[in-house]
Amino acid sequence: MTSPTATRDTNEAVAALIGRSNRLGSDPRNTNYAGGNTSAKGTAGTSTLYLCFHGLFAFVFREDHILILTPRIDEHKFLAGAWRNEKGLKKGASYSLLPGTNKSGHANPRPVVSKDNLHLSDLKNIDAGSSYCQIKVPFPKEFISLRHVQATFTGKSFTAANAPSASSFPLLQILKYEMPDTKNCKFDGFEESWKPNPHASSQQLHIFAEPPDIVPDDHAARAFDALVQIFPGVDLTLKSKPGLAPCPLVKEPGSPRDIDLEQELSLSERDASCGAKLKKGTKRSFKDRGPQTGDCFSIIVCC
């Protein structure tokens, strides 16, 4: 039978815990809504980071991380930062996202990548030095692929790792991370231009490798050939001119609710009529779509 003294000690401990929780909850920096309640923001202050890759990238899966490469294309802008506040990435530079732990303090396991991506497997030769820059990131909690566009690829490397019926591929890749402590999170090599907000429950870092303006009709094929050349011996070609990606007026299944539709746009779309439509909520019109997007596809590489 529990003694009165033990019961009193337990009640005092619980009261103290509730008091500390209420004081924590009364600080708006720690809660979703200001007020003295026991619901703290996230889990022990956990924030969510969405790393959004727009354009031409190869995601090379290593044993415990992903190496991200992109070829040097004169028509492309290479940018990173908060939405509409991006700064230029440096040619030949190496960047890395730190740290990559989850709520338990451990590294995330290798994520599942959807089959609707363009996959290459068992590659041994990688000319990483020919990439404009290199970005190393830990495995994310989720690997989300969006903005699918019809395209046709050919070559032995395509048939070896992709379903013959595959015909729609993403233009946008979003890597989702949990940040138990935003103070320890940084984009190494880019700290002066981007830092996570320690009081935000959700934030984004956008990375672009694509044209900001109108491009020739053959741009997508030429840019993709340059990406493939990073992997000597790969037989893969973008055969057809891809179709226009429709303005994302409705979110695709699996889209993060914290990423709005405007933040899914390419550089060439967001300042043109496509971006204007999202702000005004008008109906889509093909003839008034704005600049021709580059339709730069990404590759998922398993070594």
Backbone as CSV, one residue per row, in Angstrom:
resi,resn,N_x,N_y,N_z,CA_x,CA_y,CA_z,C_x,C_y,C_z
1,MET,0.856,-1.202,0.000,0.000,0.000,0.000,0.886,1.244,0.000
2,THR,0.566,2.244,-0.828,1.360,3.452,-0.920,1.172,4.308,0.316
3,SER,2.272,4.767,0.912,2.222,5.556,2.139,1.789,6.977,1.827
4,PRO,1.196,7.708,2.790,0.804,9.106,2.573,1.994,9.982,2.199
5,THR,3.163,9.668,2.793,4.354,10.472,2.491,4.759,10.323,1.035
6,ALA,4.718,9.081,0.515,5.088,8.833,-0.879,4.120,9.522,-1.829
7,THR,2.812,9.472,-1.447,1.800,10.107,-2.278,2.016,11.614,-2.325
8,ARG,2.329,12.222,-1.140,2.558,13.654,-1.083,3.774,14.054,-1.914
9,ASP,4.847,13.238,-1.848,6.054,13.530,-2.623,5.781,13.457,-4.125
10,THR,4.975,12.458,-4.518,4.633,12.317,-5.928,3.822,13.500,-6.426
11,ASN,2.823,13.918,-5.632,1.994,15.051,-6.022,2.814,16.328,-6.152
12,GLU,3.775,16.520,-5.227,4.615,17.711,-5.286,5.484,17.694,-6.537
13,ALA,5.998,16.504,-6.918,6.831,16.390,-8.116,6.015,16.682,-9.374
14,VAL,4.776,16.140,-9.388,3.911,16.388,-10.544,3.563,17.863,-10.642
15,ALA,3.267,18.484,-9.497,2.925,19.905,-9.493,4.095,20.750,-9.994
16,ALA,5.304,20.365,-9.581,6.485,21.102,-10.022,6.685,20.959,-11.526
17,LEU,6.449,19.736,-12.034,6.585,19.496,-13.472,5.585,20.317,-14.259
18,ILE,4.331,20.348,-13.783,3.301,21.124,-14.464,3.634,22.610,-14.422
19,GLY,4.163,23.064,-13.276,4.534,24.464,-13.167,5.620,24.845,-14.153
20,ARG,6.648,23.980,-14.295,7.714,24.249,-15.253,7.169,24.241,-16.680
21,SER,6.252,23.300,-16.950,5.674,23.206,-18.286,4.844,24.441,-18.614
22,ASN,4.082,24.937,-17.617,3.269,26.125,-17.855,4.129,27.356,-18.091
23,ARG,5.235,27.449,-17.355,6.133,28.586,-17.573,6.757,28.512,-18.955
24,LEU,7.098,27.288,-19.382,7.640,27.108,-20.734,6.590,27.448,-21.785
25,GLY,5.359,27.023,-21.542,4.294,27.257,-22.510,3.867,28.708,-22.606
26,SER,4.129,29.476,-21.546,3.735,30.880,-21.576,4.646,31.725,-22.441
27,ASP,5.794,31.184,-22.796,6.729,31.901,-23.672,6.362,31.602,-25.119
28,PRO,5.925,32.591,-25.921,5.490,32.347,-27.306,6.590,31.787,-28.179
29,ARG,7.850,31.935,-27.789,8.928,31.365,-28.587,8.919,29.848,-28.541
30,ASN,8.281,29.275,-27.500,8.308,27.831,-27.317,6.991,27.160,-27.636
31,THR,5.986,27.927,-28.019,4.663,27.356,-28.267,4.124,27.786,-29.613
32,ASN,3.187,26.973,-30.115,2.514,27.340,-31.354,1.580,28.523,-31.129
33,TYR,1.026,28.607,-29.947,0.125,29.701,-29.597,0.534,30.207,-28.224
34,ALA,0.574,31.531,-28.068,0.940,32.084,-26.774,-0.088,31.679,-25.740
35,GLY,0.376,31.404,-24.518,-0.542,31.008,-23.460,0.115,30.016,-22.535
36,GLY,-0.305,30.019,-21.274,0.311,29.150,-20.284,-0.267,27.763,-20.303
37,ASN,0.067,26.956,-21.318,-0.429,25.592,-21.386,0.741,24.629,-21.449
38,THR,0.460,23.355,-21.429,1.514,22.354,-21.390,1.906,21.851,-22.760
39,SER,1.467,22.513,-23.840,1.788,22.069,-25.194,2.944,22.883,-25.750
40,ALA,4.126,22.314,-25.755,5.297,23.002,-26.290,5.359,22.818,-27.790
41,LYS,6.069,23.746,-28.481,6.223,23.669,-29.932,6.978,22.416,-30.323
42,GLY,6.392,21.618,-31.225,7.066,20.418,-31.705,7.290,19.437,-30.576
43,THR,8.377,18.674,-30.683,8.779,17.741,-29.649,10.107,18.210,-29.100
44,ALA,10.093,18.681,-27.842,11.299,19.199,-27.202,11.960,20.263,-28.086
45,GLY,11.121,21.138,-28.681,11.663,22.218,-29.488,12.077,21.821,-30.885
46,THR,11.689,20.632,-31.345,12.076,20.175,-32.678,11.466,21.046,-33.769
47,SER,12.284,21.430,-34.734,11.832,22.203,-35.886,11.997,21.343,-37.133
48,THR,11.227,21.647,-38.165,11.294,20.909,-39.421,11.975,21.757,-40.487
49,LEU,12.948,21.186,-41.162,13.644,21.858,-42.254,13.314,21.152,-43.561
50,TYR,12.891,21.944,-44.558,12.658,21.429,-45.902,13.761,21.956,-46.812
51,LEU,14.573,21.038,-47.313,15.649,21.382,-48.237,15.113,21.147,-49.643
52,CYS,14.869,22.229,-50.391,14.152,22.150,-51.663,15.112,22.341,-52.829
53,PHE,15.249,21.326,-53.676,16.141,21.374,-54.829,15.321,21.571,-56.097
54,HIS,15.531,22.719,-56.752,14.829,23.060,-57.976,15.798,22.914,-59.156
55,GLY,15.515,21.991,-60.074,16.308,21.947,-61.292,17.188,20.732,-61.477
56,LEU,18.360,20.966,-62.054,19.231,19.918,-62.599,20.221,19.413,-61.540
57,PHE,19.912,18.287,-60.917,20.776,17.732,-59.874,20.881,16.213,-60.016
58,ALA,22.019,15.700,-59.584,22.189,14.256,-59.407,22.336,14.001,-57.919
59,PHE,21.499,13.128,-57.379,21.544,12.764,-55.969,22.251,11.403,-55.864
60,VAL,23.510,11.440,-55.454,24.328,10.229,-55.401,24.268,9.664,-53.979
61,PHE,23.652,8.501,-53.841,23.482,7.887,-52.527,24.742,7.118,-52.140
62,ARG,25.383,7.590,-51.064,26.537,6.916,-50.482,26.078,6.063,-49.306
63,GLU,27.044,5.482,-48.606,26.705,4.590,-47.502,25.948,5.307,-46.393
64,ASP,26.343,6.550,-46.073,25.712,7.248,-44.952,25.328,8.688,-45.263
65,HIS,25.316,9.078,-46.537,24.944,10.440,-46.896,24.593,10.502,-48.381
66,ILE,24.167,11.675,-48.821,23.866,11.918,-50.236,24.787,13.027,-50.741
67,LEU,25.455,12.774,-51.839,26.287,13.777,-52.499,25.499,14.320,-53.681
68,ILE,25.337,15.642,-53.737,24.504,16.263,-54.761,25.391,17.050,-55.714
69,LEU,25.242,16.753,-57.009,26.081,17.346,-58.046,25.216,18.021,-59.102
70,THR,25.776,19.002,-59.774,25.080,19.680,-60.875,26.114,20.194,-61.873
71,PRO,25.894,20.030,-63.163,26.899,20.446,-64.155,26.957,21.959,-64.335
72,ARG,28.049,22.394,-64.936,28.239,23.816,-65.212,27.515,24.178,-66.514
73,ILE,26.448,24.937,-66.388,25.634,25.341,-67.530,25.599,26.865,-67.566
74,ASP,26.007,27.460,-68.685,26.074,28.914,-68.784,24.719,29.579,-68.560
75,GLU,23.648,28.916,-68.955,22.314,29.512,-68.844,21.720,29.388,-67.448
76,HIS,22.405,28.656,-66.553,21.838,28.392,-65.230,22.299,29.406,-64.190
77,LYS,21.421,29.610,-63.215,21.768,30.301,-61.983,21.905,29.256,-60.884
78,PHE,22.921,29.416,-60.045,23.159,28.484,-58.939,22.997,29.277,-57.643
79,LEU,21.860,29.066,-56.986,21.477,29.898,-55.848,21.048,29.040,-54.666
80,ALA,21.114,29.628,-53.469,20.613,28.958,-52.270,20.202,30.013,-51.258
81,GLY,19.229,29.659,-50.415,18.798,30.573,-49.365,17.313,30.470,-49.100
82,ALA,16.832,31.375,-48.258,15.397,31.455,-48.009,14.691,31.918,-49.277
83,TRP,13.403,31.606,-49.381,12.640,31.908,-50.589,12.703,33.402,-50.921
84,ARG,13.096,33.720,-52.170,13.248,35.073,-52.689,14.340,35.865,-51.973
85,ASN,15.180,35.177,-51.232,16.326,35.844,-50.596,17.582,34.991,-50.808
86,GLU,17.674,34.385,-51.995,18.782,33.472,-52.272,20.052,34.241,-52.644
87,LYS,21.175,33.608,-52.391,22.480,34.132,-52.762,23.182,33.102,-53.654
88,GLY,24.180,33.572,-54.399,24.866,32.693,-55.332,25.753,31.660,-54.657
89,LEU,25.703,30.438,-55.162,26.642,29.402,-54.748,27.954,29.617,-55.498
90,LYS,29.058,29.289,-54.877,30.361,29.537,-55.478,30.821,28.355,-56.328
91,LYS,31.351,28.679,-57.496,31.873,27.661,-58.397,33.046,26.923,-57.750
92,GLY,32.979,25.588,-57.764,34.041,24.772,-57.197,33.978,24.598,-55.696
93,ALA,32.967,25.179,-55.044,32.859,25.104,-53.584,32.213,23.793,-53.142
94,SER,32.444,23.459,-51.879,31.816,22.292,-51.260,30.983,22.761,-50.079
95,TYR,29.747,22.289,-50.013,28.836,22.656,-48.941,28.322,21.385,-48.267
96,SER,27.895,21.536,-47.018,27.320,20.386,-46.328,26.304,20.845,-45.299
97,LEU,25.255,20.049,-45.129,24.222,20.330,-44.138,24.564,19.585,-42.860
98,LEU,24.615,20.319,-41.746,24.938,19.749,-40.445,23.928,20.247,-39.430
99,PRO,23.547,19.419,-38.414,23.787,17.977,-38.353,22.641,17.236,-39.011
100,GLY,22.670,15.911,-38.974,21.626,15.121,-39.604,20.953,14.165,-38.658
101,THR,20.793,14.542,-37.387,20.172,13.652,-36.415,18.668,13.824,-36.389
102,ASN,17.975,12.804,-35.905,16.528,12.886,-35.729,16.205,13.154,-34.261
103,LYS,14.945,13.021,-33.874,14.539,13.338,-32.507,15.232,12.463,-31.471
104,SER,15.612,11.254,-31.854,16.292,10.356,-30.924,17.784,10.643,-30.831
105,GLY,18.276,11.576,-31.653,19.690,11.900,-31.628,20.534,11.034,-32.529
106,HIS,19.896,10.183,-33.341,20.619,9.287,-34.241,20.430,9.730,-35.690
107,ALA,21.320,9.266,-36.560,21.204,9.578,-37.981,19.990,8.879,-38.572
108,ASN,19.359,9.521,-39.551,18.220,8.909,-40.227,18.672,7.725,-41.072
109,PRO,17.839,6.704,-41.194,18.157,5.609,-42.121,17.996,6.086,-43.565
110,ARG,18.470,5.303,-44.492,18.342,5.660,-45.907,16.873,5.802,-46.277
111,PRO,16.476,6.909,-46.886,15.055,7.128,-47.181,14.598,6.343,-48.403
112,VAL,13.304,6.158,-48.475,12.699,5.542,-49.651,12.515,6.621,-50.710
113,VAL,12.972,6.351,-51.932,12.820,7.284,-53.043,11.806,6.686,-54.012
114,SER,10.801,7.457,-54.372,9.718,6.929,-55.193,10.209,6.458,-56.557
115,LYS,9.505,5.493,-57.106,9.882,4.903,-58.388,9.626,5.841,-59.571
116,ASP,8.902,6.928,-59.340,8.630,7.847,-60.443,9.807,8.786,-60.717
117,ASN,10.947,8.511,-60.083,12.170,9.252,-60.361,12.972,8.560,-61.452
118,LEU,13.978,9.253,-61.945,14.893,8.704,-62.940,16.062,8.081,-62.188
119,HIS,16.173,6.756,-62.240,17.158,6.032,-61.438,18.318,5.511,-62.291
120,LEU,19.510,5.537,-61.692,20.688,4.872,-62.237,21.290,4.015,-61.132
121,SER,21.759,2.836,-61.488,22.258,1.926,-60.459,23.637,1.368,-60.813
122,ASP,24.356,0.960,-59.749,25.651,0.273,-59.870,26.683,1.080,-60.656
123,LEU,26.730,2.397,-60.396,27.721,3.229,-61.073,29.033,3.235,-60.293
124,LYS,30.132,3.127,-61.002,31.452,3.104,-60.382,32.242,4.378,-60.665
125,ASN,32.028,4.970,-61.828,32.799,6.147,-62.226,31.961,7.413,-62.080
126,ILE,32.469,8.343,-61.277,31.791,9.621,-61.077,32.828,10.734,-61.158
127,ASP,32.614,11.659,-62.071,33.517,12.791,-62.240,32.976,13.963,-61.422
128,ALA,33.064,13.849,-60.092,32.505,14.876,-59.216,33.189,16.224,-59.421
129,GLY,34.432,16.224,-59.859,35.152,17.462,-60.058,34.596,18.339,-61.161
130,SER,33.802,17.766,-62.060,33.205,18.551,-63.138,31.906,19.225,-62.722
131,SER,31.456,18.960,-61.505,30.236,19.591,-60.997,30.503,21.061,-60.680
132,TYR,29.503,21.899,-60.877,29.655,23.320,-60.553,30.056,23.497,-59.087
133,CYS,29.391,22.756,-58.220,29.734,22.711,-56.801,29.271,21.365,-56.262
134,GLN,29.615,21.067,-55.032,29.209,19.806,-54.427,28.497,20.093,-53.106
135,ILE,27.401,19.363,-52.878,26.626,19.535,-51.655,26.458,18.168,-50.989
136,LYS,26.889,18.072,-49.753,26.775,16.824,-49.002,25.708,16.996,-47.935
137,VAL,24.742,16.083,-47.918,23.671,16.151,-46.924,23.478,14.779,-46.281
138,PRO,23.082,14.740,-45.014,22.748,13.463,-44.385,21.436,12.932,-44.942
139,PHE,21.163,11.661,-44.689,19.889,11.098,-45.124,18.739,11.868,-44.466
140,PRO,17.740,12.266,-45.237,16.585,12.962,-44.660,15.586,11.977,-44.068
141,LYS,14.645,12.516,-43.323,13.549,11.696,-42.820,12.652,11.270,-43.968
142,GLU,12.433,12.183,-44.937,11.619,11.883,-46.116,12.263,12.487,-47.354
143,PHE,12.102,11.813,-48.479,12.572,12.292,-49.783,11.330,12.435,-50.652
144,ILE,10.927,13.681,-50.921,9.642,13.963,-51.559,9.860,14.511,-52.965
145,SER,9.219,13.921,-53.962,9.379,14.318,-55.366,8.083,14.933,-55.883
146,LEU,8.195,16.144,-56.489,7.006,16.886,-56.927,7.215,17.515,-58.304
147,ARG,6.190,18.139,-58.831,6.176,18.832,-60.135,6.502,17.869,-61.278
148,HIS,5.700,16.867,-61.480,5.952,15.846,-62.491,5.615,16.332,-63.896
149,VAL,6.494,16.004,-64.837,6.363,16.423,-66.224,6.576,15.218,-67.139
150,GLN,5.801,15.153,-68.210,5.947,14.082,-69.189,7.270,14.238,-69.943
151,ALA,8.023,13.147,-70.067,9.295,13.162,-70.793,9.645,11.740,-71.208
152,THR,10.476,11.626,-72.232,10.910,10.313,-72.729,12.424,10.232,-72.684
153,PHE,12.931,9.191,-72.034,14.366,8.945,-71.950,14.685,7.616,-72.635
154,THR,15.850,7.536,-73.236,16.285,6.316,-73.896,17.718,5.985,-73.480
155,GLY,18.119,4.760,-73.788,19.486,4.337,-73.484,19.501,3.097,-72.608
156,LYS,20.607,2.357,-72.672,20.731,1.125,-71.896,20.657,1.388,-70.394
157,SER,21.197,2.498,-69.956,21.183,2.813,-68.523,19.769,3.082,-68.028
158,PHE,18.905,3.587,-68.902,17.517,3.826,-68.510,16.766,2.516,-68.342
159,THR,16.869,1.637,-69.310,16.127,0.372,-69.261,16.638,-0.545,-68.156
160,ALA,17.887,-0.348,-67.713,18.445,-1.217,-66.678,17.914,-0.896,-65.289
161,ALA,17.449,0.336,-65.069,17.068,0.727,-63.715,15.682,1.348,-63.607
162,ASN,14.948,1.450,-64.708,13.638,2.091,-64.677,12.597,1.244,-65.396
163,ALA,11.355,1.404,-64.994,10.269,0.681,-65.658,10.090,1.213,-67.066
164,PRO,9.910,0.331,-68.052,9.728,0.782,-69.440,8.572,1.750,-69.617
165,SER,7.571,1.620,-68.750,6.379,2.463,-68.872,6.554,3.838,-68.221
166,ALA,7.684,4.066,-67.551,7.896,5.349,-66.870,7.853,6.500,-67.871
167,SER,7.035,7.508,-67.601,6.866,8.593,-68.566,6.715,9.959,-67.922
168,SER,6.676,10.025,-66.602,6.493,11.294,-65.904,7.529,11.400,-64.800
169,PHE,8.261,12.525,-64.776,9.394,12.650,-63.862,9.350,14.005,-63.156
170,PRO,9.876,14.076,-61.916,9.765,15.306,-61.120,10.810,16.362,-61.457
171,LEU,10.432,17.613,-61.239,11.337,18.748,-61.392,11.803,19.284,-60.039
172,LEU,11.131,18.883,-58.974,11.406,19.415,-57.637,11.599,18.263,-56.651
173,GLN,12.691,18.319,-55.892,12.955,17.330,-54.857,13.015,18.055,-53.507
174,ILE,12.280,17.540,-52.531,12.263,18.140,-51.197,12.742,17.110,-50.183
175,LEU,13.779,17.467,-49.445,14.322,16.595,-48.408,13.890,17.164,-47.056
176,LYS,13.187,16.342,-46.294,12.617,16.790,-45.023,13.472,16.302,-43.856
177,TYR,13.833,17.238,-42.976,14.651,16.922,-41.798,13.969,17.408,-40.526
178,GLU,14.204,16.688,-39.438,13.830,17.159,-38.112,15.078,17.730,-37.454
179,MET,14.944,18.903,-36.872,16.083,19.544,-36.209,15.811,19.655,-34.712
180,PRO,16.351,18.736,-33.903,16.123,18.808,-32.460,16.663,20.098,-31.849
181,ASP,17.732,20.629,-32.435,18.327,21.862,-31.921,18.769,22.715,-33.107
182,THR,18.011,23.741,-33.430,18.328,24.563,-34.600,19.658,25.290,-34.445
183,LYS,20.104,25.509,-33.204,21.366,26.216,-32.993,22.551,25.413,-33.511
184,ASN,22.394,24.100,-33.582,23.485,23.250,-34.063,23.347,22.903,-35.537
185,CYS,22.333,23.457,-36.192,22.117,23.172,-37.611,22.718,24.301,-38.448
186,LYS,23.462,23.942,-39.472,24.008,24.954,-40.367,24.259,24.353,-41.741
187,PHE,24.270,25.223,-42.728,24.633,24.850,-44.092,26.092,25.269,-44.248
188,ASP,26.978,24.338,-43.931,28.403,24.634,-43.844,28.936,25.159,-45.174
189,GLY,29.653,26.292,-45.094,30.146,26.946,-46.288,29.236,28.053,-46.775
190,PHE,28.047,28.163,-46.145,27.053,29.146,-46.580,26.446,29.869,-45.372
191,GLU,27.156,29.811,-44.232,26.587,30.323,-42.983,26.262,31.803,-43.027
192,GLU,27.049,32.590,-43.769,26.814,34.028,-43.805,25.533,34.396,-44.539
193,SER,25.050,33.489,-45.385,23.875,33.792,-46.205,22.598,33.128,-45.720
194,TRP,22.714,32.081,-44.893,21.505,31.409,-44.402,21.760,30.798,-43.033
195,LYS,20.847,31.054,-42.123,20.850,30.425,-40.810,19.414,30.090,-40.445
196,PRO,19.187,28.929,-39.795,17.816,28.594,-39.411,17.307,29.528,-38.317
197,ASN,16.012,29.776,-38.329,15.368,30.593,-37.310,15.102,29.729,-36.082
198,PRO,15.727,30.015,-34.948,15.567,29.145,-33.773,14.168,29.146,-33.196
199,HIS,13.320,30.104,-33.603,11.968,30.197,-33.057,10.900,29.691,-34.017
200,ALA,11.299,29.244,-35.207,10.329,28.783,-36.206,10.143,27.267,-36.111
201,SER,8.913,26.824,-36.205,8.640,25.385,-36.167,8.865,24.733,-37.522
202,SER,8.895,25.553,-38.589,9.113,25.024,-39.941,9.842,26.075,-40.759
203,GLN,10.814,25.643,-41.549,11.568,26.564,-42.386,12.084,25.849,-43.619
204,GLN,12.484,26.656,-44.620,12.907,26.094,-45.898,14.250,26.676,-46.312
205,LEU,15.020,25.851,-46.986,16.248,26.280,-47.653,16.103,25.842,-49.105
206,HIS,16.018,26.810,-50.017,15.818,26.517,-51.432,17.149,26.572,-52.169
207,ILE,17.391,25.577,-53.025,18.618,25.503,-53.802,18.232,25.352,-55.273
208,PHE,18.772,26.232,-56.122,18.410,26.261,-57.535,19.614,25.966,-58.416
209,ALA,19.379,25.209,-59.499,20.348,25.019,-60.582,19.526,24.936,-61.860
210,GLU,19.136,26.097,-62.370,18.248,26.159,-63.518,18.263,27.562,-64.109
211,PRO,17.699,27.740,-65.307,17.700,29.062,-65.940,16.675,29.996,-65.302
212,PRO,17.018,31.279,-65.171,16.066,32.237,-64.614,15.170,32.881,-65.666
213,ASP,15.482,32.646,-66.937,14.774,33.328,-68.018,14.331,32.341,-69.099
214,ILE,13.819,32.897,-70.180,13.424,32.098,-71.341,14.651,31.388,-71.910
215,VAL,14.484,30.142,-72.314,15.585,29.344,-72.850,15.189,28.753,-74.197
216,PRO,16.174,28.380,-75.034,15.866,27.723,-76.311,15.171,26.386,-76.103
217,ASP,14.496,25.920,-77.136,13.761,24.665,-77.042,14.649,23.469,-76.721
218,ASP,15.923,23.536,-77.106,16.805,22.387,-76.883,17.529,22.447,-75.542
219,HIS,17.162,23.399,-74.709,17.898,23.559,-73.446,17.823,22.323,-72.552
220,ALA,16.621,21.779,-72.384,16.450,20.639,-71.477,17.343,19.475,-71.884
221,ALA,17.397,19.163,-73.184,18.214,18.047,-73.660,19.700,18.327,-73.479
222,ARG,20.132,19.549,-73.792,21.551,19.889,-73.648,21.993,19.869,-72.194
223,ALA,21.163,20.415,-71.321,21.498,20.441,-69.903,21.542,19.023,-69.328
224,PHE,20.585,18.192,-69.749,20.573,16.825,-69.241,21.801,16.049,-69.726
225,ASP,22.223,16.257,-70.963,23.440,15.610,-71.465,24.642,15.995,-70.612
226,ALA,24.718,17.259,-70.201,25.822,17.706,-69.358,25.793,17.021,-67.997
227,LEU,24.589,16.796,-67.468,24.465,16.088,-66.194,24.937,14.646,-66.329
228,VAL,24.553,13.992,-67.411,24.933,12.595,-67.630,26.447,12.451,-67.780
229,GLN,27.114,13.459,-68.333,28.560,13.389,-68.538,29.349,13.344,-67.235
230,ILE,28.708,13.682,-66.124,29.363,13.532,-64.824,29.588,12.059,-64.512
231,PHE,28.849,11.184,-65.197,28.922,9.742,-64.946,29.413,9.043,-66.215
232,PRO,30.735,8.953,-66.411,31.293,8.352,-67.633,30.771,6.932,-67.856
233,GLY,30.419,6.653,-69.104,29.939,5.321,-69.457,28.440,5.157,-69.402
234,VAL,27.724,6.144,-68.851,26.267,6.046,-68.765,25.651,6.327,-70.127
235,ASP,24.715,5.473,-70.533,23.999,5.615,-71.804,22.580,6.059,-71.496
236,LEU,22.352,7.365,-71.530,21.053,7.915,-71.150,20.844,9.246,-71.859
237,THR,19.707,9.386,-72.528,19.425,10.577,-73.313,17.986,11.020,-73.109
238,LEU,17.804,12.326,-72.999,16.457,12.893,-73.001,16.045,13.017,-74.458
239,LYS,15.137,12.134,-74.870,14.801,12.022,-76.289,13.879,13.120,-76.767
240,SER,12.801,13.312,-76.077,11.789,14.253,-76.544,11.865,15.552,-75.781
241,LYS,11.372,16.602,-76.383,11.245,17.864,-75.677,10.128,17.701,-74.640
242,PRO,10.436,17.875,-73.346,9.408,17.655,-72.321,8.286,18.670,-72.435
243,GLY,7.134,18.274,-71.945,5.998,19.182,-71.962,6.134,20.243,-70.887
244,LEU,5.290,21.251,-70.965,5.312,22.309,-69.967,4.780,21.793,-68.638
245,ALA,5.470,22.127,-67.563,4.948,21.807,-66.237,3.803,22.774,-65.938
246,PRO,2.615,22.267,-65.642,1.510,23.178,-65.362,1.760,23.972,-64.086
247,CYS,1.219,25.171,-64.025,1.310,25.935,-62.791,0.703,25.101,-61.656
248,PRO,1.400,24.968,-60.546,0.907,24.096,-59.456,-0.210,24.762,-58.668
249,LEU,-1.414,24.806,-59.260,-2.554,25.436,-58.605,-3.182,24.525,-57.555
250,VAL,-2.872,23.246,-57.634,-3.345,22.274,-56.649,-2.156,21.431,-56.212
251,LYS,-2.034,21.200,-54.933,-0.905,20.431,-54.434,-0.999,18.972,-54.845
252,GLU,0.147,18.406,-55.227,0.213,16.984,-55.536,0.123,16.178,-54.243
253,PRO,-0.323,14.928,-54.323,-0.333,14.075,-53.134,1.066,13.980,-52.532
254,GLY,1.135,14.117,-51.222,2.422,14.028,-50.538,3.133,15.347,-50.377
255,SER,2.563,16.435,-50.916,3.201,17.742,-50.778,3.172,18.198,-49.324
256,PRO,4.282,18.676,-48.791,4.287,19.170,-47.405,3.352,20.358,-47.255
257,ARG,2.583,20.392,-46.212,1.644,21.503,-46.022,2.374,22.801,-45.710
258,ASP,3.624,22.704,-45.229,4.393,23.899,-44.897,5.041,24.550,-46.118
259,ILE,4.982,23.897,-47.279,5.507,24.464,-48.515,4.325,24.937,-49.344
260,ASP,4.229,26.252,-49.560,3.094,26.727,-50.349,3.373,26.541,-51.837
261,LEU,2.356,26.736,-52.642,2.463,26.456,-54.077,3.470,27.359,-54.773
262,GLU,3.569,28.598,-54.339,4.535,29.495,-54.964,5.957,28.981,-54.767
263,GLN,6.228,28.373,-53.627,7.571,27.888,-53.326,7.933,26.623,-54.099
264,GLU,7.004,26.113,-54.891,7.308,24.987,-55.767,7.736,25.447,-57.158
265,LEU,7.670,26.739,-57.429,7.952,27.247,-58.762,9.449,27.262,-59.074
266,SER,9.751,27.235,-60.370,11.126,27.399,-60.836,11.460,28.887,-60.880
267,LEU,12.731,29.204,-61.085,13.138,30.603,-61.181,12.433,31.328,-62.315
268,SER,12.301,30.657,-63.464,11.700,31.310,-64.618,10.194,31.465,-64.494
269,GLU,9.593,30.771,-63.548,8.137,30.842,-63.373,7.704,31.878,-62.341
270,ARG,8.456,31.995,-61.270,7.916,32.695,-60.106,7.727,34.197,-60.313
271,ASP,8.473,34.814,-61.213,8.307,36.241,-61.466,7.474,36.514,-62.710
272,ALA,6.967,35.458,-63.321,6.170,35.604,-64.539,4.693,35.360,-64.221
273,SER,3.916,35.090,-65.249,2.475,34.975,-65.061,2.090,33.800,-64.185
274,CYS,2.927,32.770,-64.160,2.610,31.607,-63.327,2.576,32.006,-61.850
275,GLY,3.580,32.767,-61.434,3.590,33.250,-60.060,2.446,34.196,-59.783
276,ALA,2.101,35.025,-60.754,0.999,35.966,-60.580,-0.326,35.235,-60.404
277,LYS,-0.505,34.132,-61.122,-1.745,33.356,-61.018,-1.925,32.804,-59.604
278,LEU,-0.826,32.325,-59.016,-0.923,31.755,-57.683,-1.327,32.799,-56.663
279,LYS,-0.835,34.014,-56.845,-1.168,35.081,-55.902,-2.613,35.538,-56.065
280,LYS,-3.102,35.574,-57.312,-4.446,36.067,-57.570,-5.499,34.960,-57.554
281,GLY,-5.039,33.685,-57.661,-5.980,32.588,-57.676,-6.736,32.451,-58.966
282,THR,-6.204,32.986,-60.068,-6.894,32.899,-61.355,-6.709,31.526,-61.973
283,LYS,-7.527,31.237,-62.962,-7.455,29.951,-63.621,-6.253,29.890,-64.554
284,ARG,-5.768,28.679,-64.754,-4.601,28.456,-65.598,-4.938,28.727,-67.065
285,SER,-3.994,29.376,-67.755,-4.136,29.615,-69.186,-2.824,29.286,-69.866
286,PHE,-2.823,28.341,-70.770,-1.574,27.892,-71.401,-0.890,29.032,-72.144
287,LYS,-1.658,29.823,-72.884,-1.053,30.858,-73.726,-0.488,32.018,-72.909
288,ASP,-0.932,32.146,-71.636,-0.448,33.238,-70.795,0.420,32.699,-69.656
289,ARG,1.211,31.683,-69.964,1.930,30.990,-68.914,3.217,31.692,-68.510
290,GLY,3.777,32.527,-69.333,5.032,33.167,-68.986,6.195,32.460,-69.646
291,PRO,7.430,32.699,-69.174,8.615,32.121,-69.797,8.575,30.595,-69.851
292,GLN,9.219,30.060,-70.873,9.356,28.610,-71.007,10.308,28.108,-69.935
293,THR,9.820,27.281,-69.017,10.688,26.737,-67.986,11.698,25.791,-68.614
294,GLY,12.862,25.672,-67.988,13.921,24.825,-68.527,13.641,23.348,-68.423
295,ASP,12.682,22.944,-67.565,12.375,21.528,-67.351,13.649,20.725,-67.113
296,CYS,14.389,21.105,-66.087,15.640,20.420,-65.755,15.358,19.297,-64.767
297,PHE,15.640,18.072,-65.183,15.315,16.895,-64.385,16.490,16.486,-63.492
298,SER,16.187,15.720,-62.466,17.209,15.208,-61.559,17.372,13.692,-61.771
299,ILE,18.487,13.182,-61.271,18.796,11.756,-61.377,19.075,11.229,-59.963
300,ILE,18.561,10.052,-59.674,18.855,9.360,-58.419,19.883,8.289,-58.711
301,VAL,21.057,8.382,-58.112,22.165,7.488,-58.412,22.465,6.590,-57.222
302,CYS,22.448,5.299,-57.445,22.798,4.333,-56.406,24.132,3.680,-56.811
303,CYS,25.137,3.897,-55.981,26.465,3.363,-56.296,26.651,1.953,-55.722
